[in-house]
Amino acid sequence: MKILLIEDEPKTLQSLRQGLEENGFEVDIAYDGMIGKHLAKKSQYQIIVTDIIMPGMNGLQLSKELREEGITTPILMLTALGSIEEKLMGFDAGADDYLVKPFDFLELLARIKVLAKRSQTPLPVTGNLLNYGDLEMNLDAHSVTRGGSKIDLTAREFALLEYLLRNHGKVISKADIAAKVWDSRIDMGTNVIEVFMTMLRKKVDKNYDTKLIHTQYGVGYVLKIEE
C-alpha cells in the first residue's frame, strides 16, 4: 500500500515514515501542503495522511482543493486542534478521519487500515438511483440533489447517506453504521459518527423546512419525513 505523508516537522515526519515502512507500507513524504498537493495529483495513493498547520498550504485547504479536483483518496488529518468545531472544519474540507496529537502510533496504524479497507469495499450498488421525498442520489454519477439543487458530499458522507437512503424509515444504530459505512473495528467510544451526522444534516437539511435526518436518542438515526 502506498501512502502520502505530509508533515512539516522533520522529526515527526521521519518517525512516522519509519514506523509505516516497518509495517510494510510504501511512503512518499512532503514537508508542506503545496508539495503534498503536487504529489497527490501526480501519483496514485491509497491513503493521504496530512498535518493541518503547515507552510505553503494548510491541510484544510489541501483537502478541499484535492476534492474539488476529483481526487477521492481517503484523507486522514493529524493535528493538535481537537475541538468539535475544528473537527467539523476538517470533515467539511473533505477529510475521512481525524487524529488528534499526541497519539499512539498503533492507533494511527489501525485508522489507516480501516480507511484502506473501506476504500476497497464500497457499499454494494443495486440500482442507479436512490430517491426519498425530494432527495435523489445518482450512484453512477456519484451525485446528490435535493429539490433539484446539488449537494456536495465527501466520499464518506456519500456512503453514509446511501446507507440511510437504502434503509429509510428504519432506525439504524451506531453499531450498524460503524459496520456498514466504516468498519466494525471503529472505536465506538469516539464521536466520529456523530460528527459526520452533524455535517450531513448541515448539507441535507439546513436550508429546507422539512427535515429528513433524525436522531432517535439512545437508539440511532433514521431518514424519514415527519408527518
N, C-alpha and C positions, 0 to 999 in steps of 0.2 A: 504494500500500500504506500502511495506517495503522498506526503504531507507538505504543505507550505506553512512555515513557521515565521511569523512576523513579530519582532520584539526589538525595541531599541536599547535595552540594557544588555550589554555584551555577555556578562557572566550568566545571567538568566537564560539568554538565548543559547549559549553553548551547553549549559547544563541540561536544558530541555532537549536540545538536539541529541546529545549523547544518550540520554535516557530513552528517547524514542528509537534511535538507531539500535540500541542494545536490545530493544524489543521487536526488532525486525522491520521497522519502518524505513522507507527512503525519505530523507528530509532535505528540502531546499529551504534556505533561510533568506530573510530580508531584514534590514535594520530600520526601515521606515515604510510608511504606507505607500508612497509613490512607487518604490521599487517592488513592494509587495503586489500592487495592482498590475504592474507590468508583467511580473512572473505569472500571476493568476490568469492573465489573458493569453500568455504565451504557451503555457504548459497545461497539461491535464492533471489535476489533483483530486484525490478522493476526499480530503479534508483540508480546510484552511483554519489555522489557529493563529489568532492575532490579538495583540495588545490593543487597548483603546487609545491611551495617551501616548502619541508618537510624533516625531517631527515630520514635516512634509505633508502628510495627510493622516488624520487620526483614523482609528479603527471604525468608527461610526460612518464617516464619510466613505471610507474604503468599501465597507459592506454595502452601503446604499448605491454606490456607483457600479459595483460589480453586479448587483441585482438589476439595476436599470439597463445594463448591457447584456442581460440574459444569461449570466453565469449563475448556475444554481448549485454549485458545490457547497456542501454543508459548511457553515462557519461557526467556530467556537471562539468566543471572546474571552480573553484573560484580562482582568482589571482589578484595581483596588477600589473601584467605585461600586458599592454594593447596595445602594438604596433601591427601593422598588421603582422609583421614578427613573433611575439610571438604567435599571434592567429593562424597563419598558422602552426606553430610548434605543437600547441595543437591539431588542427584538423587532422594534418598528423599523430599524435600519436594515433588517434582513438577517440578523443572526439566528442560528438554530439552537444555540446553547450558550451559557454564560457562567464562567467560573471565577469566583472572587478570590483575589490574592489576600493572604498567603494560602496556598492549597497543597495538598499531598499529591505527589506525582502519580501515585496509584489511582487517585480519583480522576486525574486528567486522562490517564490511560483508559480507564473504564468509560469515560464520556466519549472519547474518540471512537472506541469500539462500538458504542451504542449508535453514534451518528453514522458510522460506516455501515453498520448492519441495516439501519433504517433506510439509507440511501440506496442500498442494494435490493431491498424488499419492499417496494411500494405497495399500497393497498391495491387489491385486485380490481380491475375495471370490468364491469358487467354491462355497460351502456355508455353512449356518448354524452348524454345529457342527464343531469340530475336537477329536478325542479321541486320547489316547495314555495307556495304563495308566489310572490313576485321575485323570488330568489332563484337564479339559474346558474348552474355550474356546467361548463363545457370541458369534458375530460380530455378531448383531443387537443383543443386549443389551450388548455390549462388556463382558462379564464373564468371569471365570476362576474355576474351583473345582478343588480337589484333594481327593479323598476326600469330596466334598460340602461342604468348607469353602471359603468365599470368599477369594480372594486379590486384594488391591487393587493395581493396577498403574498406573503413569503411562502416558500415550499412547505414549511411546517404548518402554517396557518391553513394553507390549501388542503393538506392532508387531514387536519383536524375538522375543518368544515365539511369535507367529503364524508368523514365518518358520521358526523352529526346528521347530514342530509340522508345518508343511507339508513339511518335509524330514527328519522324524525318521529316525534310523538312518544318516543321511548326514553325514559330516564337512564342515562349512562353514567356509571360510576367512574371515579378517578382511576380505579384499578383497570377497568375496561379500556379507558383512553390510553393509559400507560402501556398496556399490552398491544393495542392495535395501532396506535399512532406513533408511539415512541418505541419502547422495548420494555419487556417485563422487568428488566434489571434497573429501570429508572428508580432513583431514590424517592420513595413516596413521602419522605419527611421534608422534602423541599416544596417550594411553592411554584415550581416551573409551570405546571398545568394551569394553575390559577392565573399566572401572569399571561400565558398565551390566550386564555379565555377572555381576559380583560382586553387584550389587543384585538382579538377577533370581534368582540362586541363593539368596540370603538369603530371598527370598519364596517361591520354589517348593519348595526342598529342605530348608531348615533344620530344620523340625520333622518330617521324615519319614526313616525308616530307609533306604528305597530312594531313591537319588539319581537324578535324571533328566538334569541338565545336566552334561556332562563336557567337560574340556579335553583335546584331543589336542595335546600340546606341540609347537610348531613347525609345526603344521598348521592347527588351528582348533578348532571346537566342535561337539559332537554331542548331540542329545537322544535318549537311549536308556535302556533298562532293562538294567542289567548283570546277567548270569546268574551 
